[in-house]
Amino acid sequence: AVDRYCGKAKKAALIDWHTGLGDYGEFTVLQELAPDSEEYRWACAWWAGTLEVDKIYDEGVMPDFIGHVSDGVADQLRDGGAQVVQSVIEMGTFDNDAVIKALLIDRWLRFECKDGNAPEAVALRTKMMEWLSPTLPDWQRAVAEKSQPFYQRTIAGLVNWN
């Protein structure tokens, strides 16, 4: 699909939206582009005041992430000659304890659960989803309102990228 829809792109922005980590209803932009790259400079210009550099990267050790779709898409675009400004944006939900519990539930459901329709599994899945994607109107409103400036800044950045 990347080749089909973006195969001729020379410049691309890729935002990988995540939920869970961070303050409730707040966004954090995590950046793993090389700090001396043109893409990193553009990311900083686009998202000034919202950008946090991954501390592990700063120490010269890059985590060995496996299976992130966004990394595969970015690699495919780069292989086709495109420059890619790529970031992960975390939308905070609840405290870290709740998020860790949600991730543990997810792991259990995927690898240990024998019957995904059992009442216990359904209850845990519901709790996990609420911790990672709250149905609370104030959180949903915050996400909708705060995502718009990111999209606007990204589009403006792409338009002005020369």
Buried (B, 14 or more C-beta within 10 A) or exposed (E): EBEEEBEEBEBBBBBBBBBBBBEBBBBBBBBBBEEEEEBBEBBBBBBEEBBEBBEEBEEEEEEEEEEEEBBEBBEBBBEBEBBBBBBBBBBBBBEEEBBEBBBEBBEBBEEEBEEEEEEEBEEBBEBBBBBBBBEEEEBEEBBEEBBEEBEEBBEEBBEEBE
